[in-house]
Amino acid sequence: MDDYGHLDLDEIDFDMEPMTDRLALLTLNEARDLRRLLLAVAQEGGPESPDAARWAREIAARIPSED
């Protein structure tokens, strides 16, 4: 038995805000590469396409555009 069986997960207030800072850990080039990869996945039209397109838009909103 783990030591967490007594916890009621419905009673815990999870703070998701720190997760919004993840992109700060990427370099600008890494973020651009990731965006290109996500766009390629989005264009394939598979089941993950909508999520890939959404994440590509999110990244694009947070980084400077390429010239």
N, C-alpha and C positions, 0 to 999 in steps of 0.2 A: 504494500500500500504506500502511495506517495503521501507526502505531508500536506497536500493541497486538497484533499478530499472534503475537508470541512468548509471550503470556500464556496460561496454562492456567486457564480459569475454574473448573474443578473443584478447583483447588488454592488458590483464594482464599477466605478466610473472610469473607463479607459480614456486616457488622454491621447488622442491621435495627432495632436498639433505638432509634436516633435518630428513626426514622419514627414512633414512638409519641408523640412530642411535637408532632406537627403540629396537633392541635386546640388547643394552647395559643396558637396564632397567631390563632384566631378569637375575636371578641367573643362574649359570651353570647348576644346577639340573633342573631348570624350562626349560631352553633351551633344555636339553636332553629329558625331558618328552614331550615337544612340538614336537620335532623331531620324537620321537617314535609314537606319535599320528598321525602325518602327514604321516609317513610311513604306518601305519595301514590303513589310508584312501586311500593312493595311491595304496595299494595292493588289495583293494576291486574292483577296475576297474570301478568305477562309473564316472559320468561326472566331478567330482572334482578331480579325480585321477591325471591328469597331473599337475594341479596347486599344489596339495599336494606334489607330488614328487619333483617338482621344489623348493618349499619352504623348504622341508626337506634337499635337497642338499645345498641350501643357508645357512641354519643353520649349517649344518655339516662343511661347509667351514669356519665358524666363531668361532667354539668352538673346544677345544681340544677333541681328540677321547677318548672314554671310554676304559679302559684297562680291 
